[in-house]
Amino acid sequence: MRSLLLLLCLGVGACGFSPANVANAAPTYAKPTVAARSDVPLTIILDPQAVHDDMLLSGFSPAEVHQVNLIVTRDLKSALEVYFSRVTVSTPADEAKTAGHRVIANVKIDSLGWKSTNGNTGAVGTMKWAVAMRFADQKELFYQFAEQTIGRHEITLLSDTDAMIRGAIEEAMSRLIEDMDAKGVQKLVSPADSPAPSETTSASEAPASDDE
């Protein structure tokens, strides 16, 4: 009966999803354990023009999604802490002031939506988003990730919007972590306290020969 009701609603657009709040959609997913996290500080820039606090679920059955910024301050931060031991969130005004050997991560969420499944008897969440990283003292990006993530949690009730959004966040963060691992982000970011390359040994410091 529930599937038939969802089929009717999604098929003719007669119903709408319930409003969602990302605060109620905290993701739970397996995170890899790495041998050593980078100690290079990483700052996530939360730009209200790139990540809106409130969004509309895209599609012909729109619904309000509140506190979208939590996907950055809570979920992206937690995902990046898999590889970085010092992760903070800051504003665009502070981005220009950030200097030294640290990483800047810019994030953009273009849309939150949904995709019908099993002949319109179910639905999963979607998220179109992107993450880019660079060193604070460089303009060139050393890492980019962008995709339309399709969520992992199928719902059959239009009132389960929170669960649908949670499934999209879980899949998005898992995909990001996998991509960072595949592209060797850890190897691209050297430890903050790594010693400088040793200089060529001078003649006065040359090791003694066996003849001495």
Secondary structure, DSSP 8 states (H G I E B T S, - for coil): -HHHHHHHHHHHT-S----EEGGG----------S--B-S-EEEE--TTTS-SSEE--SSS--EEE-TTHIIIIIIHHHHTTTBS-EEEE-HHHHTT--SS-EEEEEEEEEEEEEEETTTTEEEEEEEEEEEEEETT-SSEEEEEEEEEE-S--BSSTT-HHHHHHHHHHHHHHHHHHHHHHTTHHHHS--TT---------GGG----TT-
